[in-house]
Amino acid sequence: MTAEPKPASKTEPSADPELAALQREWNRQKLLADISEQKRKALTQSLPPSEAKPLEGKTTVDANAVIEAEILAYGAVATVAKALAEKVNDPKVNAPILIYYDKDITAVMALEAYLAQLKQLQNAYEHLPEAVKSGQAELALELGVATAVIKTAVDLLALFRVDTVVAGVQMTTDDLSLASAVGGILAQSGRKVYLTQLIPPVRTGNLVAESLDSARKAAVAAAARVAKLSDGDDKTLATMRLKQLDEVRRSYEDLLTHLAADGTSALANLIRGEAISEILANKDARIVFLKMVRIGGANITRQSLFHSKLTFSGGVIVNCIVFKPDRTILWSDTLHSYSGEFCKVPPTFRIAPPKTPQDATRPTASIAIATSAAP
């Protein structure tokens, strides 16, 4: 009787030595993993329960934390300001530069209207009593003109009311920062720069008082001529005309004591307009309109499987228009500047050490521009 062959054992080594070695390594790693899992379970069961979770390792940026981006944005403003100052500054001209401010334009317009109407009033006085000698029809026409002048004088008050907008856009804080940057560079180059939003200019003349005085003198001279007329219709009509003109003149004088809703007087606005007019009397003077079209920045977060990266950036878009004193455009342009991305915005304000013992009591500061851009 022949014996049956025994089945091959499941653990019988393979005929391939390399495959057998891999099988042993796989068994070993599986056993080590099982041991590690059992140790973890034993440790977990031996500790009190906890709801603590591992950190995800991500970077979160508060949307309101914008100081780094703002620093870079205003650094871009400085770059644009330098380019604008170079375009505005003509080394061949040493005339004053006026940074545009809408209240200046309002004041100049009010002054021009006020002086023009006073001149018309003075001319009316100077034509007395000749203006009434041609008859009642011409007198009626002159009285109509006088009435219109009175209405215009009353309407002139509208130029001093707070809710009246004559021209331009109110400068915002961002516009002011641009104006200060451009004005500072121009001033360092030796140009006389006026930033009238902060400090109003000072007049050297007194056109308003002189014009009112001329009107008063014309009124006195007209009254003397009317008084010399013989009694009759001409004198009666001339006296009526003189009285009408005196009422108009007093309305202009009363205007100077009128207070606007914001507490400013018409006289203060006329004086401001006179000071601005004196600046613009120089034909080489320039009016520089500056507008911050857009300023902003960003906190940029980049995440990957292994790390996260935070960078900052800022930029600006500005508009500039340069006018000549005759109110025509000399040139205009829109410029922009972008900071690029920065991993870190370094401190830029440093107190400079005193150079001499006398300087020790004089606090000074120097500004450094951040240059460490993100790789």
Residue pairs with C-beta under 8 A, 6 or more apart in sequence:
13 20
14 20
14 23
57 307
57 308
58 303
58 308
59 301
59 303
59 308
59 309
59 310
61 299
61 301
61 310
63 299
65 299
66 297
66 299
68 297
68 299
68 312
68 342
68 345
69 296
69 297
69 298
69 299
69 312
69 313
69 314
70 297
70 314
71 314
71 345
71 348
71 370
72 297
72 312
72 313
72 314
72 315
72 339
72 342
72 345
72 370
73 295
73 296
73 297
73 314
73 315
73 316
73 339
74 177
74 295
74 314
74 316
75 314
75 339
75 369
75 370
76 295
76 314
76 315
76 316
76 337
76 338
76 339
77 177
77 178
77 181
77 292
77 295
77 316
77 318
77 337
78 181
78 369
79 337
80 178
80 316
80 318
80 335
80 336
80 337
81 178
81 181
81 182
81 184
81 185
82 185
83 335
84 182
84 290
84 318
84 320
84 335
85 182
85 185
85 186
85 189
87 320
87 331
87 333
88 97
88 182
88 186
88 286
88 288
88 320
88 322
89 186
89 189
89 191
93 284
94 190
94 191
95 282
95 283
95 284
95 285
95 286
96 191
96 192
96 193
96 194
96 279
96 282
96 285
96 286
97 183
97 186
97 191
97 192
97 193
97 194
97 285
97 286
97 288
98 104
98 194
98 196
98 276
98 279
98 280
98 285
98 286
98 287
98 288
99 179
99 182
99 183
99 193
99 194
99 195
99 196
99 197
99 288
99 290
100 168
100 287
100 288
100 289
100 290
100 323
101 168
101 171
101 195
101 196
101 197
102 165
102 166
102 167
102 168
102 169
102 170
102 171
103 196
103 197
103 269
103 272
104 196
104 272
104 273
104 276
105 166
105 167
105 168
106 159
106 164
106 166
106 167
106 269
106 273
107 269
107 270
107 272
107 273
107 276
108 273
108 276
108 277
108 280
109 159
109 166
109 167
109 273
110 156
110 159
110 160
110 266
110 269
110 270
110 273
111 207
111 208
111 270
111 273
111 274
111 277
112 273
113 152
113 156
113 159
114 156
114 208
114 211
114 252
114 255
114 270
115 207
115 208
115 211
117 149
117 152
117 153
117 156
117 252
118 211
118 212
118 214
118 215
118 252
119 211
120 149
121 149
121 215
121 218
121 245
121 248
121 249
121 252
122 211
122 214
122 215
122 218
124 131
124 142
124 145
124 146
124 149
124 245
125 215
125 218
125 219
125 221
125 222
125 245
126 218
126 221
126 222
128 222
128 225
128 226
128 238
128 241
128 242
128 245
129 222
129 225
129 226
129 229
129 234
129 235
129 238
129 241
131 138
131 139
131 142
131 238
131 241
132 138
132 139
132 142
132 234
132 237
132 238
132 241
133 234
136 237
139 237
139 240
139 241
142 241
143 240
143 241
143 244
146 241
146 244
146 245
146 248
147 244
149 248
150 247
150 248
150 251
153 248
153 251
153 252
153 255
154 251
156 255
156 266
157 255
157 258
157 266
158 164
159 166
159 269
160 258
160 260
160 264
160 265
160 266
160 269
161 260
161 261
162 260
162 261
162 262
163 261
168 289
169 291
171 179
171 197
172 292
174 292
174 295
175 290
175 291
175 292
176 197
176 198
177 292
178 290
178 292
178 318
179 195
179 197
179 290
180 195
182 288
182 290
183 193
183 195
186 193
187 193
194 201
194 279
196 272
196 276
200 272
200 275
201 272
201 275
201 276
201 278
201 279
202 275
203 271
203 274
203 275
203 278
204 278
205 274
205 278
206 274
207 274
207 277
208 256
208 267
208 270
208 271
208 274
212 252
212 253
215 249
215 252
216 249
219 242
219 245
219 246
219 249
222 242
222 245
223 242
226 235
226 238
226 239
226 242
229 235
229 238
255 266
256 265
256 266
256 267
256 270
257 265
257 266
257 267
258 265
258 266
259 265
260 266
260 269
279 285
280 287
280 325
281 325
282 325
283 324
283 325
283 326
285 324
285 325
286 322
286 323
286 324
286 330
287 322
287 323
287 324
287 325
288 320
288 321
288 322
288 323
289 319
289 320
289 321
289 322
289 323
290 318
290 319
290 320
291 318
291 319
291 320
292 316
292 317
292 318
293 317
293 318
293 319
293 334
294 316
294 317
295 314
295 315
295 316
295 317
296 314
296 315
296 316
297 312
297 313
297 314
297 315
297 339
298 312
298 313
298 314
299 310
299 311
299 312
300 310
300 311
300 312
300 313
300 341
301 308
301 309
301 310
302 308
302 309
302 311
303 309
309 343
310 343
311 341
311 342
311 343
311 374
312 341
312 342
312 345
313 338
313 339
313 340
313 341
313 342
314 338
314 339
315 336
315 337
315 338
315 339
316 336
316 337
317 334
317 335
317 336
318 334
318 335
318 336
319 332
319 333
319 334
320 332
320 333
320 334
320 335
321 329
321 331
321 332
322 329
322 330
322 331
322 332
323 329
323 330
324 330
340 373
340 374
341 373
341 374
342 370
342 372
342 373
342 374
343 372
343 373
343 374
343 375
344 372
345 370
346 370
346 372
348 367
348 368
348 369
348 370
349 365
349 367
350 365
350 366
350 368
351 363
351 364
351 365
352 364
352 365
352 366
354 360
354 362
354 364
